[in-house]
Amino acid sequence: MTEGIWIAIIAAVQALSLGVLGKVSRDSSTTRKEVKNSHSTNLREELDERHHEQMSELRGIRKDVGRLDTRDIQRGEEIRDLTRKVDKHLDWSAEWSADIEDTLNPRKDRP
């Protein structure tokens, strides 16, 4: 290869390199503008603060769910107590009504 061909190849490679570098530079400045932190405080501190706020909300929700669970257990006990009372009442009234039926029978042939 002659010296002229090498010069042309080097010039072409330089032109391509400059074009690629210019494109990379433009893209990186656009990316930098999009990613740049416009916050007045440190982004990490804001994220930590938000995390703590969310965790306190979750703790509150857990407490609420625990209270609801306790209320549900109490309601279940109340329902069981009422069921026992109704069952006792029904047993008592069944015995009582059997005694009444004997006295209310209009047939005279019973002793």
Contacts in CASP RR format, 6 or more apart in sequence:
PFRMAT RR
TARGET T0000
AUTHOR 0000-0000-0000
METHOD contacts of the structure
MODEL  1
MTEGIWIAIIAAVQALSLGVLGKVSRDSSTTRKEVKNSHSTNLREELDER
HHEQMSELRGIRKDVGRLDTRDIQRGEEIRDLTRKVDKHLDWSAEWSADI
EDTLNPRKDRP
37 43 0 8 1.000
39 46 0 8 1.000
END
